[in-house]
Amino acid sequence: MALAAVIALGATGMAQTVGKDARVNLRAEGRSLAEVVDYLRDQTGVNLVLLPGEYGPVSVKLTDVPWRDALDVVAESVGCVVSERTGGILVVERPRPFSLETRGTDIAEVIELIAKVGGANIIVAPEVTGSLSVRLSNVPWRDALDVACKTLGFTVIEESRGILRVVDPVTLQAQMTTKSYQLRYIRPQSRFRPNIKSEFLMPMSAQQGQQSQQDVSKSFTVLEALRKALSGGGDLDYVQSQNVVIVRDTAQVHEEITQMIDRLDVEPAQVFVDVKFVSTLKGDFLDLGVDYGDGGPQIRVGGGQIPTTLPFGLDGGDWEDAISVSQLGHVGPVTDPANALGALTVPDTVFGVLSFTGVNATLKMLQRDTDSEVIQAPKIIALDGTEATIFVGETIRYAEAKTEQGQAGGLSLSLTEAQSSPVDIGFQLMIVPHVVPGTNTLTMEVIPKETSLSGTGQSALAPAGFDVFTIGAAGEEGSIALPRTRSSTIVTTMLLESGQTAMIGGLTTDVDTKTESRVPYLSAIPLIGELFKNEKAERNRRSLLVFLTPTVVHSSADTEKIVQGELLRRRSRLKDEYEALMTPQTKAAFEEARAQAEALDEDR
């Protein structure tokens, strides 16, 4: 919804309502004051009243100005003024012009002349005395009254029914009244604050989120500003549970406080932020040459195989014949040469050979490209000027090892949760939006942070992303898995229009790894030496991109529009996925089943 509305009276129609912070482009040629006042009332929603009277046509051309300034210019162009009454009512009227020239005239007489011209009900206190010289020409009577009274140190107080009192400010101290002011939107900061772990942020005090009733007066700066408006004997209290300010002071102070609260306690804008977080990983792998494995070329040499009978003799009546076992299972002297060990056949002698069976050379020419992309699309809405954060991921706890020496001198190993546990893995975004009043522009402090596990542990003990470490001494060894994390953080402040998309990037990490293996001496032979070399080159590029689209939300209608848009996009995405999954056969079966169900319903 645009904040810069356009009125081209007589040319184009009226624009939409844009709120109390509206800025307007006003082009009116010979239009009535009532039409312009009605338009500004519709744009702002304020109580704007045009008193009856004869007013000339309005002809002004204004570009991108606050509506309040535009109203003052329009009123002045036709000889009118804008006055603010109690309750925040703005009145456009043409005051009676007042001209007066006197010398040394009593202040009471001057006030009486002004009251007759303006037709006002004015009461003058007894302490209002003194004389002054006045020379005024064609000025509003109310301005003349205020200036004349201020000249002698008196003040004008507006009571109910439009009655004006001219009094000495000193006497107002004895006429203090007590009023309560209900604050609607402004309130002390919440005890709950978004927290993000980053070396770019100042640590928050533990007491910052535990403010007591006495500390609210210091942290809630609005109360301090209101106290500065109090008179010497005035008093101010704040009821935090009801968000009410109670003031006891003079009528003049109450009027100033009312104006301050009306100016400060306005409905804040909201900012809907659509975030797309893209993390890409591109890996290029090149393997070229002859790979001989981790051990390289191997040559094995074995000696000849020569059988021997030492320390035994075969079938010679030696001592071992008494314990030899025949093939029939009998233990005793060998009596049957055909069935006893004496029938063993002596193998032929095998001489040593030169064996190349351990050589395993593989010619490799391989190039592999791997691309991966992780996309997260969190959405968050925040009040103007208020921090907001969102975390998408998981929390992982891990242990640490402690070794203690016992009384007997031995070592004992124990595991406890690490002090820095747990570790948060995922994506976190913190934003602080600030909407420029009266515009569709906003400044936004943005801190996106992405953390992932980068360990290389592959055992059952170590989950993915953990590293395994061995601890302890000989005989008392143990293993422990600890996480290794990789994080990317961006801290920036940007100026955007509502609906404009900004990209945060530039976090690119390149890791180049090159491995070369070769066979000594043989790899140095020209041409043939290439058969004894192997080269591996690997490059991993990791990039981080964040896309943000903030939208300023001024009303419930804007919120409903955003929600409906998100539902339509989700419905369209589900429809595309459904169409991709449904084959012609599946669609036919689905339609047949639906027809049968409809037929059953009709029969019932």
C-alpha positions in Angstrom: 0.0 0.0 0.0 1.6 3.2 -1.1 2.1 6.0 1.4 2.5 8.7 -1.2 -1.1 9.3 -2.3 -2.1 11.6 -5.2 -5.1 13.8 -5.5 -5.7 15.4 -8.8 -9.1 16.9 -8.2 -11.0 16.9 -11.4 -8.5 14.7 -13.2 -8.1 11.4 -11.4 -10.0 9.8 -8.6 -9.2 9.7 -4.9 -6.5 7.4 -3.6 -6.7 4.8 -0.9 -6.5 5.6 2.8 -2.8 5.5 3.9 -2.9 6.5 7.6 -1.8 9.3 9.9 1.8 9.3 8.5 0.6 9.9 4.9 2.6 12.0 2.5 0.6 13.5 -0.4 1.0 14.9 -3.8 -1.7 17.5 -4.0 -2.8 19.0 -7.3 -6.0 21.0 -6.9 -7.1 23.6 -9.4 -10.1 25.7 -8.4 -11.6 23.1 -6.1 -13.6 23.7 -3.0 -12.0 23.7 0.4 -14.6 21.1 1.6 -13.4 18.6 -1.1 -9.8 18.9 -0.1 -10.6 18.6 3.6 -12.7 15.5 2.9 -9.9 14.0 0.9 -7.3 14.6 3.7 -9.7 13.2 6.3 -10.1 10.0 4.3 -6.4 9.7 3.9 -5.5 10.1 7.5 -8.5 8.9 9.5 -8.1 11.9 11.9 -11.0 14.0 13.2 -10.9 16.9 10.8 -13.8 19.4 10.9 -14.5 22.3 8.6 -16.6 25.0 10.3 -19.4 26.5 8.2 -18.6 29.6 6.2 -17.8 31.1 2.8 -14.4 30.0 1.5 -12.7 30.7 -1.7 -11.5 28.0 -4.2 -8.3 26.1 -3.5 -5.5 26.1 -6.1 -2.3 24.4 -4.9 0.4 22.1 -6.2 2.3 20.1 -3.6 4.6 17.2 -4.2 5.5 14.5 -1.5 4.8 16.5 1.7 3.3 15.4 5.0 -0.5 15.7 5.0 -0.4 18.1 8.1 1.8 20.6 6.2 -0.4 20.3 3.2 -3.5 21.1 5.3 -1.8 24.2 6.8 -0.9 25.4 3.3 -4.4 24.8 1.9 -6.0 26.6 4.9 -3.6 29.5 4.6 -4.3 29.9 0.9 -7.9 30.7 1.6 -7.3 32.7 4.7 -8.1 30.0 7.3 -6.2 28.5 10.2 -6.0 25.0 11.7 -6.5 24.8 15.4 -6.4 21.7 17.6 -9.1 21.2 20.1 -9.4 18.7 23.0 -9.5 15.1 22.0 -7.2 15.6 19.1 -9.9 17.3 16.9 -8.5 19.5 14.2 -10.8 22.4 13.2 -10.4 24.4 10.0 -11.9 27.9 10.4 -11.5 31.4 9.2 -10.9 33.6 12.3 -12.0 37.1 12.4 -9.1 39.4 11.6 -7.9 41.6 14.5 -6.2 44.9 14.2 -5.2 47.1 17.2 -2.8 49.9 18.0 -2.5 51.2 21.6 0.2 52.6 23.8 0.4 51.9 27.6 -3.0 50.2 27.7 -3.9 48.0 30.6 -3.8 44.3 29.8 -7.3 43.7 30.9 -8.6 46.3 28.4 -6.6 44.6 25.6 -8.1 41.2 26.5 -11.6 42.7 26.5 -11.2 44.1 23.0 -9.9 40.8 21.7 -12.8 38.9 23.3 -15.3 41.2 21.6 -13.7 40.8 18.2 -13.4 37.0 18.5 -16.7 36.5 20.2 -14.9 34.4 22.8 -15.7 33.6 26.5 -12.6 34.9 28.4 -12.1 35.1 32.2 -9.3 37.2 33.5 -7.8 36.4 36.9 -7.3 39.2 39.5 -3.6 38.8 39.5 -3.4 39.6 35.7 -2.3 43.2 35.7 0.1 45.5 33.8 0.1 47.6 30.7 1.6 47.1 27.2 1.8 48.7 23.8 0.2 46.8 21.0 0.3 47.2 17.2 -1.4 44.4 15.3 -2.9 44.3 11.8 -5.1 41.6 10.4 -4.1 38.7 12.6 -6.3 35.9 14.1 -7.7 37.0 17.4 -6.5 33.9 19.2 -2.9 34.5 18.1 -3.2 38.1 19.3 -4.5 37.0 22.7 -1.7 34.5 23.2 1.0 36.9 22.3 -0.4 39.7 24.4 -0.6 37.5 27.5 2.8 36.0 27.0 4.4 39.4 26.8 3.5 40.0 30.5 4.2 36.4 31.6 0.7 35.2 31.8 -0.8 32.1 30.2 -4.1 31.2 28.5 -5.8 28.0 29.7 -8.7 26.5 27.7 -11.3 24.9 29.9 -14.4 22.9 28.9 -17.0 24.4 26.6 -14.3 26.5 25.0 -14.0 28.9 27.9 -10.6 30.6 28.1 -8.8 31.7 31.3 -6.0 34.1 31.6 -4.0 33.4 34.8 -0.6 33.8 36.3 1.4 30.4 36.0 2.3 30.7 39.7 -1.3 30.5 40.8 -1.8 27.3 38.8 0.4 25.4 41.3 -2.5 25.6 43.7 -5.0 24.4 41.1 -3.3 21.1 40.2 -5.5 18.3 38.9 -4.9 14.6 38.4 -5.4 12.8 35.1 -4.6 9.4 33.8 -3.4 8.6 30.4 -3.8 5.2 28.8 -0.9 4.3 26.6 -1.9 2.0 23.7 1.1 1.1 21.7 4.2 2.4 23.5 5.3 0.3 26.5 8.5 -0.8 28.2 10.8 -3.2 26.5 9.9 -6.9 27.0 11.9 -9.1 29.3 12.3 -11.5 26.3 15.0 -10.4 23.9 16.2 -12.2 20.7 19.6 -13.7 21.2 22.1 -14.6 18.5 25.6 -15.8 19.2 28.0 -13.8 17.1 31.4 -12.1 17.6 29.9 -9.1 16.0 27.4 -8.4 18.8 27.9 -6.9 22.2 27.1 -9.4 24.9 23.8 -8.8 26.7 23.9 -8.3 30.4 22.1 -11.0 32.4 20.2 -8.2 34.2 19.0 -6.6 31.1 16.0 -8.9 30.8 15.2 -8.8 34.6 14.0 -5.3 35.1 12.1 -4.5 38.3 9.3 -2.0 38.8 11.9 0.6 40.0 14.1 0.1 36.9 11.2 0.7 34.4 11.4 4.4 34.9 14.9 4.4 33.7 14.6 2.0 30.8 11.2 3.5 29.6 12.5 6.7 28.1 9.0 8.0 27.4 8.4 8.5 31.1 11.6 10.5 31.4 10.4 12.8 28.6 7.0 13.3 30.3 8.7 14.2 33.6 10.6 16.9 31.9 7.3 18.6 31.0 6.1 18.7 34.6 6.1 21.9 36.6 8.0 22.4 39.9 5.3 20.7 42.1 4.0 18.2 39.5 4.2 14.4 40.0 4.1 11.4 37.7 3.5 7.7 38.3 3.4 4.8 36.0 1.3 1.6 36.4 3.1 -1.0 34.4 0.5 -3.7 34.6 -2.1 -1.4 33.0 0.3 0.7 31.0 -1.2 3.9 32.4 0.5 7.2 33.3 -1.0 9.2 36.1 0.0 12.9 36.2 -0.8 15.5 38.9 -0.1 19.0 37.6 -1.6 22.2 36.2 -4.0 22.3 33.3 -1.2 23.8 31.1 1.0 20.9 31.8 -1.8 18.4 31.1 -2.3 20.1 27.8 1.4 19.7 26.9 1.4 16.0 28.0 -1.7 15.3 26.0 0.0 16.7 22.9 3.1 14.7 23.5 1.2 11.4 24.0 -0.9 12.0 20.9 2.3 12.5 19.0 4.2 9.5 20.4 1.5 6.9 21.1 0.6 6.0 17.5 0.1 2.6 15.9 3.5 1.3 14.7 3.9 -0.1 11.3 4.9 -3.8 10.9 7.4 -5.3 8.4 6.9 -8.7 6.8 10.2 -10.1 5.7 10.4 -12.9 3.1 13.9 -14.5 3.4 15.5 -17.0 1.0 18.8 -18.4 2.3 20.8 -20.2 -0.4 24.0 -22.1 0.4 25.8 -23.7 -2.6 28.7 -26.1 -2.7 30.5 -26.9 -6.0 33.2 -29.5 -6.2 35.5 -30.2 -9.1 37.6 -33.4 -9.1 40.3 -34.4 -11.5 42.2 -37.7 -11.4 44.7 -38.2 -14.2 47.6 -40.8 -14.6 48.5 -44.3 -13.5 47.6 -45.1 -9.9 49.8 -47.8 -8.2 47.8 -47.6 -5.0 49.0 -46.5 -1.6 52.1 -48.9 -1.6 53.3 -48.1 -5.1 54.8 -50.9 -7.4 55.9 -54.0 -5.5 58.3 -56.8 -6.4 58.3 -60.0 -4.3 61.2 -62.6 -4.4 60.7 -66.1 -2.9 63.3 -68.9 -2.4 63.2 -72.5 -3.7 61.2 -75.1 -1.8 63.5 -78.0 -0.7 61.9 -80.8 1.5 63.9 -82.3 4.4 63.4 -85.2 6.9 65.3 -83.7 9.7 65.0 -84.7 12.5 62.9 -87.6 11.2 63.6 -90.6 8.9 60.9 -92.1 6.7 60.4 -95.9 6.8 63.8 -96.7 8.1 63.1 -98.3 11.4 63.9 -95.1 13.2 62.4 -94.2 16.6 59.5 -92.2 15.2 58.1 -95.3 13.5 56.7 -96.3 17.0 54.6 -93.1 17.2 53.6 -92.8 13.6 49.9 -93.0 12.6 48.9 -95.1 9.7 46.1 -94.2 7.4 44.0 -96.9 9.1 44.3 -95.1 12.4 46.6 -97.6 14.1 49.3 -96.3 16.3 52.5 -98.3 16.4 55.3 -99.6 14.2 54.9 -99.2 10.5 54.2 -102.7 9.2 52.3 -101.9 6.0 54.3 -99.8 3.7 51.3 -99.3 1.5 49.2 -97.8 4.2 51.7 -96.2 6.5 53.6 -92.9 6.3 56.4 -94.8 4.6 54.4 -94.6 1.4 54.7 -90.8 1.3 55.6 -89.3 -2.1 58.5 -86.9 -2.0 57.6 -83.8 -4.1 59.8 -82.4 -6.7 62.1 -79.6 -5.7 60.6 -76.1 -6.5 63.2 -73.4 -7.1 62.7 -69.7 -6.2 61.0 -67.5 -8.8 60.8 -63.7 -9.5 57.1 -62.7 -9.0 55.4 -59.5 -10.3 52.0 -60.5 -9.0 52.0 -57.6 -6.5 52.1 -54.9 -9.2 48.6 -53.4 -9.7 48.7 -50.4 -12.0 45.5 -48.6 -13.1 45.3 -45.9 -15.7 42.8 -43.2 -14.5 41.5 -40.3 -16.4 38.5 -39.0 -14.4 36.8 -35.6 -14.0 33.8 -35.2 -11.7 31.7 -32.1 -10.9 29.4 -32.0 -7.9 26.9 -29.3 -7.3 24.7 -29.0 -4.2 22.3 -26.3 -3.2 20.5 -25.8 0.1 17.6 -23.4 0.2 15.7 -22.2 3.3 12.8 -19.8 3.1 11.9 -18.5 6.6 9.3 -15.7 6.9 9.1 -13.3 9.8 7.1 -10.3 10.8 8.3 -7.6 13.2 7.2 -4.3 14.7 8.8 -1.1 13.5 12.0 -0.6 15.6 11.7 -4.0 17.4 14.2 -6.8 17.2 13.1 -10.1 15.7 14.9 -13.4 15.2 14.2 -16.8 13.7 16.2 -20.0 14.0 15.8 -23.0 11.7 17.9 -26.0 12.6 18.7 -28.4 15.4 20.6 -28.4 18.7 23.4 -31.0 19.2 24.8 -31.9 22.6 28.3 -33.4 23.0 30.6 -34.6 25.8 34.1 -33.8 27.0 36.6 -36.2 28.6 38.2 -35.7 32.1 41.1 -37.6 33.4 41.7 -37.8 37.2 44.4 -39.4 39.2 43.1 -41.7 42.0 44.5 -42.2 45.4 46.4 -45.4 44.3 48.1 -43.5 41.5 46.0 -44.8 38.7 44.1 -42.7 36.1 40.4 -42.7 35.8 38.6 -41.5 32.7 35.1 -39.8 32.8 32.8 -38.2 30.3 30.6 -35.1 31.0 28.7 -32.7 28.9 31.1 -30.1 27.4 30.9 -26.5 28.7 30.3 -25.2 25.2 27.6 -27.8 24.6 25.1 -27.7 22.9 26.0 -26.4 19.4 23.2 -24.9 17.2 23.3 -26.1 13.6 21.2 -24.4 11.0 20.2 -20.9 9.9 19.5 -17.9 12.2 18.3 -14.4 11.1 18.0 -11.3 13.2 16.5 -8.1 11.9 15.7 -4.7 13.3 13.4 -2.8 10.9 12.9 1.0 11.0 10.2 2.5 8.8 10.8 6.0 7.7 7.7 7.9 9.0 5.3 8.8 6.2 7.0 6.8 3.5 7.2 3.3 2.2 10.9 3.3 2.8 12.7 1.5 5.6 16.1 0.9 7.0 16.9 -2.6 8.2 19.7 -4.0 10.3 20.2 -7.6 9.2 22.4 -10.3 10.7 22.1 -13.7 9.0 24.2 -16.6 10.3 24.6 -20.1 9.0 26.3 -22.9 10.9 27.0 -26.4 9.8 29.1 -29.4 10.9 32.3 -29.9 8.9 34.0 -32.8 10.7 35.2 -35.9 8.8 34.5 -38.7 11.3 33.0 -41.7 9.5 33.0 -44.3 12.4 30.0 -45.5 14.3 31.2 -43.5 17.3 31.3 -40.2 15.4 28.1 -38.8 13.8 28.4 -37.0 10.5 30.3 -33.8 11.0 32.2 -34.9 14.2 35.9 -35.7 14.5 37.2 -38.6 16.6 40.1 -38.1 19.1 41.9 -40.8 21.1 42.7 -39.9 24.7 44.3 -41.6 27.7 47.6 -43.6 28.3 48.5 -47.1 27.3 46.0 -49.5 28.7 43.6 -46.7 29.5 42.8 -45.4 26.1 39.4 -44.1 24.9 37.9 -42.3 22.0 35.7 -39.2 22.0 33.8 -37.5 19.2 33.8 -33.7 19.1 32.0 -31.4 16.6 33.7 -29.3 14.1 31.6 -26.3 12.9 31.7 -24.0 10.0 29.8 -20.7 10.2 29.1 -17.7 7.9 27.8 -14.4 9.4 26.9 -11.2 7.7 26.2 -7.9 9.5 24.8 -5.0 7.5 22.3 -2.1 7.4 20.4 -1.4 4.2 17.9 1.1 2.9 15.0 -0.5 0.9 11.6 0.3 -0.5 8.6 -1.8 0.5 8.5 -4.9 -1.7 12.1 -4.4 -3.0 14.4 -7.5 -2.9 17.9 -7.1 -1.7 20.7 -9.7 -2.0 23.5 -10.2 0.5 26.4 -12.2 -0.7 30.1 -12.3 -1.3 30.9 -15.0 1.3 32.7 -17.4 -1.1 35.3 -19.9 0.1 37.6 -21.8 -2.3 39.6 -24.8 -1.1 42.1 -26.2 -3.6 43.7 -29.5 -3.0 46.4 -31.0 -5.3 48.0 -34.5 -4.8 50.8 -35.9 -7.0 52.2 -39.4 -6.6 55.1 -40.9 -8.7 57.4 -43.8 -8.9 61.0 -42.8 -8.2 63.5 -43.0 -11.1 61.0 -44.5 -13.4 58.8 -41.4 -13.5 61.9 -39.3 -14.6 62.2 -41.3 -17.9 61.0 -39.2 -20.8 57.6 -40.1 -22.2 57.5 -43.5 -20.5 57.8 -41.8 -17.1 54.2 -40.5 -17.5 53.0 -44.1 -17.0 54.5 -43.9 -13.4 52.7 -40.7 -12.4 49.3 -39.8 -10.9 47.8 -36.4 -10.3 44.7 -35.5 -8.3 43.2 -32.0 -8.2 40.1 -31.1 -6.2 38.4 -27.7 -5.8 35.5 -27.0 -3.5 33.7 -23.6 -3.7 31.2 -22.7 -1.0 29.0 -19.7 -1.5 26.4 -18.0 0.8 23.6 -15.8 -0.6 20.7 -14.2 1.3 17.7 -12.7 -0.4 15.4 -10.4 1.6 12.1 -8.9 0.6 10.6 -6.6 3.3 7.0 -5.4 3.0 5.6 -2.6 5.1 2.3 -3.5 6.8 0.1 -0.7 7.8 -3.3 -2.3 8.5 -5.1 -5.7 8.9 -6.0 -5.5 5.2 -2.3 -5.5 4.3 -1.7 -8.5 6.6 -4.7 -10.4 5.0 -3.3 -9.6 1.5 0.1 -11.0 2.4 -1.4 -14.2 3.9 -3.6 -14.8 0.9 -0.7 -14.3 -1.4 1.3 -16.9 0.5 -1.6 -19.4 0.4 -2.0 -18.9 -3.3 1.7 -19.6 -3.9 1.6 -22.7 -1.7 -1.5 -23.9 -3.5 0.1 -23.4 -6.9 3.3 -25.2 -5.7 1.3 -28.2 -4.4 -0.7 -28.3 -7.7 2.5 -28.5 -9.7 3.9 -31.3 -7.5 0.6 -33.1 -7.8 0.7 -32.8 -11.6 4.2 -34.1 -11.7 3.4 -37.2 -9.7 0.2 -38.1 -11.3 0.7 -40.4 -14.4 -2.1 -40.8 -17.0 -2.9 -44.2 -15.6 -3.1 -42.8 -12.0 -5.3 -39.9 -13.1 -7.6 -42.3 -14.9 -7.9 -44.6 -11.8 -8.4 -41.5 -9.6 -11.2 -40.2 -11.8 -12.9 -43.6 -12.0 -12.8 -43.9 -8.2 -14.3 -40.4 -7.8 -17.0 -41.2 -10.2 -17.9 -44.4 -8.3 -18.0 -42.4 -5.0 -20.3 -39.8 -6.5 -22.6 -42.6 -7.8 -22.8 -44.2 -4.4 -23.7 -40.8 -2.9 -26.5 -40.4 -5.4 -27.9 -43.8 -4.6 -28.0 -43.0 -0.9 
